[in-house]
Amino acid sequence: MAVPPSAPPPRASFHLSRHTPCPQCSWGMEEKAAASAGCREPPGPPRAAAVAYFGISVDPDDILPGALRLIQELRPHWKPEQVRTKRFTDGITNKLVACYVEEDMQDCVLVRVYGERTELLVDRENEVRNFQLLRAHSCAPKLYCTFQNGLCYEYMQGVALGPEHIREPRLFRLIALEMAKIHTIHANGSLPKPTLWHKMYNYFTLVKNEINPSLSADVPKVEVLERELAWLKEHLSQLESPVVFCHNDLLCKNIIYDSTKGHVRFIDYEYAGYNYQAFDIGNHFNEFAASHFFWALWALIQNQYSTIDFDFLRYAVIRFNQYFKVKPQVSALEMPK
């Protein structure tokens, strides 16, 4: 979950910044292939280009040397002494650096290094498949390669939105259109199941077995969490919300607005997958009970393993508090007839 580099202000009646503070965003909400050439290709139509793999590991505490090695592979015509780099510190899951030559950054490679132990939270092979699937539907940038502990992809022109911008009627309509487009991606004939419960139970198991139970008096006990998780599944499953392909992490900073093309695109597909349509919509507005519960568990795991300077424990407490605040509303939910 990291923000690409700055771009010139959009030609619009308001000015956006790559580094516009966002309360929601500031809280958070980051193998080789079978082919002998070192490439892999996601299964199923539409057919996507294979993804190159490089056996390079980038030191997360010293990204630039490894990033420049990857750039030599991806852009051999770039002279090393002319390569410019820009580090970003906004992300709380992964680490990100941009590599480019020209000032306009029309050809810019983003090198993302996975955060410590984030494989506990994210299925990285599934992330690559999602990336390719979304790219095949013109919803994602080019994925240039993967490497041992990260991936490289195309910089998407535009600016990351803040909460003050997504309230603009013109922009929230664009966001709704892009979300609807993603929600229409089909499961290739299969009947998809929501990823929510599988991921949430995995997170709960990690919290139960590996996380210090005395982290904070404000964090609910494991027994309470288990009871709430069962309650959530029972009540939300009855609503029969459509299961569609979802982004599942539509924080404002994951929405890029390109004023020259007049559209928005979503970035960061670590948590993408088939899920309840209501989760994707509610998660965007940060007012879905399961969303609060999901990201609270996520934050407890991050608090245990992440090396990024961020108060994950406080974030978990805030999310749990919000969950219990909106829980009464869940009991009254009914899907329209």
Buried (B, 14 or more C-beta within 10 A) or exposed (E): BBBBBBBEEBEBEEEBEBBBEBEBBBBBBBEEBEEEEBBBBBEBEEEBEBBBBBEBEBEBEEBBEBBBBBBEBBBEEBEEEEBEBBEBEBBBBBBBBBBBBEEEBEEBBBBBBBBBBBEBBBBBEBBBBBBBBBBBBEBBBEBBBBBBBBBBBBBBBBBBBBBEBBEBEEBBEBBEEBBEBBBEBEEEEEEBEBBBBEBBBBBBEBBBEEBEEEBBEEBBEBEEBBEBBEBBBEBBEEEEBEBBBBBBBBBBBBBBBBBEEEBBBBBBBBBBBBBBBBBBBBBBEBBBBBBBBBBBBBBBBBBBBBEBEBEBBBBBBBBBEBBBEBBEEBEEEEEEE
